[in-house]
Amino acid sequence: MSNMRVVFLKSLLLVVWALGGAGAHGQEYPLKPVRIITTGAGGGNDIQTRLIAPAISGPLGQQVIVDNRGGTLLSAEAASKVPADGYSLLYSGQTLWVLPLLQKVPFDIRDFAPISKIVREVHIVTVHPSLPVKSVKDLIALARSKPGQLNYGSSVPGSNGHLDGELFKSLSGVNIVWVPYKGTSQALTAQISGEVQLAFSNPSSVLPYIQSRKLRAIAVTSATPSALTPDLPTVAASGLPGYEAESINGLFAPAKTPTAIINRLNQEIVRALSTTEMKERFIKVAVEAVSSTPEQFAAAIKSDTTSMAKIIKDANIKIE
């Protein structure tokens, strides 16, 4: 065999290897089980992760395991230290990018590559039945007539209920007083008893009390109406234009994970969440299934971070 022929064959093999290698991550992945790190067992993130995991397991051809690691601090820190090979992922939400605005944490949002949104969670503005308001417009009028006399409750500083309330104050110009509690259940109990008059609550915790008429719902905080409560108007449409607050949760990979792997995971998530069956499963746990491209998810995080940073700065919110 001539030297020229040997050189040609070697060159051809290199080209074939290169082409195969370029697509290997997307075509061969995954070759072993995938785990999704998330927060503690039984919480909202855990429930949502356990809905999406089996839905993508079949198409991926591998088991998808849920790995519970306590709160956002612990789960995000663990996920920030794993190899960027697509076999360890993170399921998280707004706390992932809001917490670093409130305190020093051992991770950064830049440690993660967004894969897709999974759910959106609207919040519901509720008032105690004794409060003579049936709309956001009524609430703003009453608060303006009684500055500093209406209270809203939530859990810890920087929680959804707290940030929603501060945004409401900022846009409406009303003086309502924030009352913090140790947890969501304590804040809810305080509102039911009339200790605080209003709250911005997660549907999963507050819907039963709305249905039993222990609380009155007047609006949802999202920019568009929610499938969970189709009869409720948005805050923006019922008295406070420009108001928008909702939580998004989704799936992340470590930064520098190959694009082909990100795209493969995104493809399977989008396919799974497009089915009526999956949408209904998420509605049953009081959230709405959504999906996105990685770029759309990244843009949503960037926009939300900017909005939350302004609220936190203007209200001087800190975690001691």
C-alpha positions in Angstrom: 0.0 0.0 0.0 1.5 3.3 -1.0 2.3 6.0 1.6 -0.2 8.3 0.0 -3.0 5.7 0.4 -2.1 5.2 4.0 -2.2 8.9 4.7 -5.5 9.2 3.0 -7.1 6.3 5.0 -5.7 7.8 8.3 -7.2 11.1 7.4 -10.5 9.5 6.5 -10.6 7.7 9.9 -9.9 10.9 11.7 -12.8 12.7 10.0 -15.2 9.8 10.8 -14.0 9.7 14.4 -14.5 13.5 14.7 -17.9 13.4 13.2 -19.0 10.6 15.4 -17.5 12.2 18.5 -19.3 15.5 17.8 -22.7 13.8 18.0 -21.8 11.2 20.6 -23.1 13.1 23.6 -26.5 13.6 22.1 -26.8 10.1 20.4 -25.4 7.8 23.1 -26.4 9.8 26.2 -27.4 8.5 28.7 -25.5 5.2 29.2 -26.4 4.9 32.9 -29.1 6.2 35.3 -29.6 9.9 35.7 -30.2 11.5 39.1 -32.1 14.7 39.8 -31.0 16.5 43.0 -33.7 18.5 44.7 -35.0 19.7 48.0 -36.4 17.6 50.9 -38.9 14.7 50.5 -42.5 15.7 50.5 -42.1 19.3 49.5 -43.3 21.0 46.3 -40.0 20.6 44.5 -39.9 16.9 45.4 -43.4 16.2 44.2 -42.8 18.0 40.9 -39.5 16.2 40.4 -41.2 12.8 40.9 -43.7 13.7 38.3 -41.2 14.6 35.6 -38.6 11.9 36.4 -40.6 8.9 35.2 -42.0 10.9 32.2 -38.5 11.3 30.8 -37.1 8.0 32.0 -38.7 5.9 29.3 -37.6 8.0 26.3 -34.1 8.3 27.7 -33.9 4.6 28.2 -32.5 4.9 31.7 -33.8 5.1 35.2 -34.1 8.7 36.5 -33.6 8.8 40.3 -34.7 11.6 42.6 -32.0 12.6 45.1 -33.4 14.6 48.1 -30.9 16.9 49.7 -32.8 19.1 52.2 -33.3 22.8 51.4 -32.2 24.9 48.4 -28.8 25.7 50.0 -27.9 22.0 50.4 -29.3 20.8 47.1 -27.8 23.6 45.0 -24.5 23.3 46.7 -24.4 19.6 46.0 -25.4 20.1 42.4 -22.8 22.8 41.9 -20.0 20.3 42.6 -21.0 17.4 40.3 -19.3 16.6 37.0 -20.8 18.3 34.0 -21.7 15.1 32.2 -25.5 15.1 32.3 -25.8 12.4 34.9 -26.5 14.7 37.9 -29.1 17.4 37.4 -30.8 19.9 39.7 -34.5 20.7 40.0 -35.1 24.1 41.6 -36.9 27.3 41.4 -36.9 31.0 42.2 -35.0 30.6 45.5 -32.0 29.4 43.5 -31.4 32.9 42.0 -33.1 35.0 44.7 -31.3 33.6 47.8 -27.9 34.9 46.6 -29.5 38.4 46.6 -30.3 38.0 50.3 -27.3 36.3 51.8 -23.9 34.8 51.0 -24.3 31.3 49.6 -21.8 28.6 48.4 -23.1 28.6 44.8 -24.0 31.0 42.0 -26.7 30.8 39.4 -23.8 30.8 36.9 -22.9 27.4 38.2 -25.9 26.0 36.4 -27.1 25.7 32.8 -30.9 26.0 32.4 -32.5 23.1 30.5 -36.2 23.9 30.6 -38.9 25.4 32.7 -41.1 22.7 34.2 -43.9 24.6 36.1 -45.2 28.0 36.9 -46.8 28.6 40.2 -49.1 31.6 40.5 -49.8 33.1 43.9 -53.3 34.0 45.1 -54.2 37.3 46.9 -56.4 36.3 49.8 -58.2 38.4 52.5 -59.9 37.5 55.7 -63.7 37.3 55.1 -64.2 40.1 57.6 -62.3 42.6 55.4 -64.9 44.5 53.3 -63.1 44.0 49.9 -64.0 41.9 46.9 -61.4 43.2 44.4 -57.9 44.6 44.2 -59.4 48.0 43.6 -61.3 47.7 46.8 -58.2 46.6 48.7 -56.1 49.5 47.5 -58.9 52.0 48.4 -59.2 50.5 51.9 -55.5 50.5 52.4 -55.2 54.1 51.4 -58.0 55.1 53.8 -56.2 53.2 56.6 -52.5 53.7 56.2 -50.4 51.3 58.3 -53.5 49.6 59.7 -53.7 46.6 57.4 -51.2 43.7 57.8 -50.1 41.0 55.4 -48.4 37.8 56.6 -45.8 35.5 55.1 -43.0 33.2 56.1 -39.3 34.2 56.2 -37.8 37.4 54.6 -37.5 37.0 50.9 -40.2 34.4 50.6 -42.7 34.6 47.7 -45.4 36.0 49.9 -43.1 38.7 51.3 -41.7 39.8 47.9 -45.2 39.8 46.3 -46.4 42.0 49.1 -43.6 44.5 48.8 -44.1 44.7 45.0 -47.8 45.4 45.7 -46.9 48.2 48.1 -44.4 49.7 45.7 -46.7 49.8 42.7 -49.9 50.9 44.6 -48.2 53.3 47.0 -50.2 51.8 49.9 -48.8 51.4 53.4 -49.5 47.9 54.5 -47.4 46.2 57.2 -45.5 43.0 56.7 -45.8 40.5 59.6 -43.2 37.6 59.3 -43.8 34.1 60.6 -41.5 31.0 61.0 -43.2 29.1 58.2 -46.0 29.1 55.7 -48.4 27.1 58.0 -48.0 29.7 60.8 -48.7 32.6 58.4 -51.7 30.8 57.1 -53.1 30.1 60.6 -52.6 33.8 61.5 -54.6 34.9 58.5 -57.4 32.4 59.1 -57.7 33.7 62.7 -57.8 37.3 61.5 -54.4 38.2 63.1 -53.4 39.5 59.6 -55.9 40.6 57.0 -54.3 39.6 53.8 -51.6 37.4 52.2 -50.1 36.4 48.9 -50.2 32.6 49.1 -49.2 29.5 47.2 -52.3 27.7 45.8 -51.3 24.3 47.3 -51.6 25.7 50.8 -54.5 28.1 50.5 -57.0 26.6 48.0 -58.7 24.4 50.6 -59.4 27.4 52.8 -60.7 29.4 49.9 -63.1 26.5 49.0 -64.3 26.3 52.7 -64.7 30.1 52.7 -62.4 30.6 55.6 -60.5 33.0 53.2 -61.6 35.1 50.3 -59.6 35.0 47.1 -59.6 38.3 45.0 -56.9 37.8 42.4 -53.9 35.9 41.1 -50.5 37.5 40.9 -49.5 36.3 37.4 -49.6 38.3 34.3 -52.2 36.0 32.8 -55.1 34.1 34.4 -54.4 30.7 35.9 -55.9 27.3 34.9 -56.0 26.6 38.6 -58.4 29.4 39.3 -59.9 30.4 36.0 -62.6 32.6 37.5 -60.0 34.8 39.3 -58.8 38.0 37.6 -55.1 39.0 37.7 -54.0 41.8 40.0 -52.9 43.8 37.0 -56.3 43.5 35.3 -58.3 44.3 38.4 -56.8 47.4 39.8 -53.0 47.5 39.7 -51.6 47.6 36.1 -48.1 46.3 35.7 -48.2 44.0 38.6 -46.8 40.5 37.9 -45.4 37.9 40.2 -45.2 34.1 39.7 -42.7 31.4 40.5 -41.0 29.2 37.9 -39.3 25.9 38.6 -37.2 24.0 36.2 -34.4 21.6 35.5 -30.7 22.6 35.4 -27.5 20.9 34.6 -24.0 21.9 35.8 -22.5 24.7 33.8 -20.3 23.5 30.9 -22.5 20.4 30.3 -22.3 19.6 26.6 -24.9 21.4 24.5 -26.0 18.1 22.9 -27.0 16.7 26.3 -28.8 19.9 27.3 -30.8 19.7 24.0 -31.6 16.0 24.4 -33.0 16.6 27.9 -34.9 19.6 26.8 -36.4 17.6 23.9 -37.7 14.9 26.2 -39.1 17.4 28.8 -40.9 19.5 26.1 -42.4 16.3 24.7 -43.5 15.0 28.1 -45.1 18.3 29.2 -47.0 18.7 26.0 -49.4 15.8 26.8 -52.8 16.4 28.4 -52.0 13.7 31.0 -48.9 15.4 32.3 -50.7 18.8 32.4 -53.5 17.3 34.5 -51.0 15.6 36.9 -49.4 19.0 37.6 -52.7 20.8 38.0 -53.6 18.2 40.7 -50.6 19.4 42.8 -51.6 23.0 42.3 -49.0 24.1 39.6 -49.2 24.5 35.9 -46.9 22.6 33.6 -44.9 24.7 31.2 -41.8 24.1 29.1 -39.3 26.3 27.2 -36.1 26.3 25.4 -32.9 26.6 27.5 -32.5 30.2 26.1 -36.1 31.1 27.1 -35.5 29.7 30.6 -32.2 31.6 31.0 -33.9 34.9 29.8 -36.8 34.4 32.3 -34.3 33.9 35.2 -32.3 37.0 34.2 -35.5 39.1 34.0 -36.8 37.8 37.4 -33.4 38.3 39.1 -33.5 42.0 38.0 -37.0 42.5 39.2 -36.4 40.7 42.6 -33.1 42.6 43.1 -35.0 45.9 42.8 -37.7 44.8 45.2 -35.1 43.6 47.7 -33.1 46.8 47.5 -36.1 49.2 47.7 -37.6 47.3 50.7 -34.2 46.8 52.3 -34.9 43.1 52.8 -32.1 41.1 54.5 -31.7 37.7 56.0 -29.8 38.0 59.3 
